[in-house]
């Protein structure tokens, strides 16, 4: 019996170690490919239309997943918090043109965090769908605010905010002249940095406190976890990431934007990403963002590839139907999202 | 793992916690009235009584889940009108629930570690990094959590999400989470509810070993009289929200009021 359990231990330790090694190798390979291979191989269309929005939405999805998937606080205010990041980045670049653009991205998140904490205050009293409605109010209020107060868009008659040309270390990062490769790399590195921090944070006392509050807040309080402080921190960190994502969305992807770019559809889109990808999974946020941003483009290009000639509007409708259908299929197959599907297949394959 | 010598930790035999004149009302229902008793350091105190006697309400008052309308709670020499769950945890009180209250999505280890969360003080920025003081603190506390896990013989399920565990094991994980906090006073709300004879014997053994090894003072609610008589040093009997007896198992066993309460004999006040 003891010999058997000894070998059992040895066996599971071996696989645990091997699984960690595989993880490290996988992450390293993906990072190297993303850093060096993709910018040289991908063309302008791939970078601009697919990869850059994917990276930015992955960051927003990471932000929402920390709040909803880890801390259990449902939010429909993602678009609003992204808008706070975008508008504060715009105000800062125009008010202080000499301020470094990368620094501005990092700072813009703090404004979003402040606003997120403010709208997170009701979370002590209300939960679930009711909290979602409260955050939805934040979404509508913020968009209304940025529409109605001309100060936020520097009294621009068109009501848009535009990313001015700015350089980092001598390279043009934002504005019409900035190369897609550069914008891609900036988004990639920022996402990697925040994924790295989030990964560590979720394995610390803060991550455990968030999950405890998510799973059973009464018991969390009994073991001494301060509920309000924990929830507000989750709102702050989540909104910070969404805010940075919002700034990147305008500065690296859209170039110029109106509030419509951050309307409630964005909030739902990011929520779909984390549900499809996997609530409470950092990898899931990225997979979900990839799925939701890349699949429609793939479906659009499917008809020409298959040689089917459909009217444009009909093709678009079929695309939406397939897209929705696939989301439903995935959720029926695995309600815990694609990250869980991958985990199960790995356990089965023992890799 | 010796318990931290904390300030104000009473010596064995001294009062750990005492309540005086506790009253609790839910609307028109008087759940507790004028309850007073003392739990002494180092003992296992059982709170017993028929269904609806107010036992769980009493436990909830002790750790601040309920706020009494009257009375005082004195814990480790400090008297309060009411407790607060977080204050209770900070001052060294841990508890388990009648219906297991675990963090179901988290592994056994993470649940036990959550029990130590308030002993961890790494700041936010340190926790963003994979090395440094936060990781060192994490490793230190994980070693302690693993000791508790092996003490309660749940190593096999260390990394299993507790939502997937059978009820009996969940009860044990909940005890592990409470013990991980190195409490001075441990409140156990029906630790053996819904268990079979073998599981009860196992849980009794863990409770006695906890007392022997860590000297933890315990207050427990239990329905199984043989278990209560075997485990406790001191028994408090509640009936209809009032204390009707208080003493050693021997005294309580032979107390006529207790026998009447359990057998449902009508007393003259009822008439």
Interface residues (C-beta under 8 A of the other chain):
Chain A: X196 X197 X200 X201 X203 X204 X205 X206 X208 X209 X211 X212 X214 X215 X216 X218 X219 X220 X221 X222 X223 X224 X225 X226 X233 X280
Chain B: X63 X65 X85 X86 X88 X89 X90 X94 X95 X97 X101 X102 X103 X104 X105 X106 X110 X113 X114 X115 X117 X118 X120 X122 X124 X127 X128 X129 X130 X134 X138 X177 X181
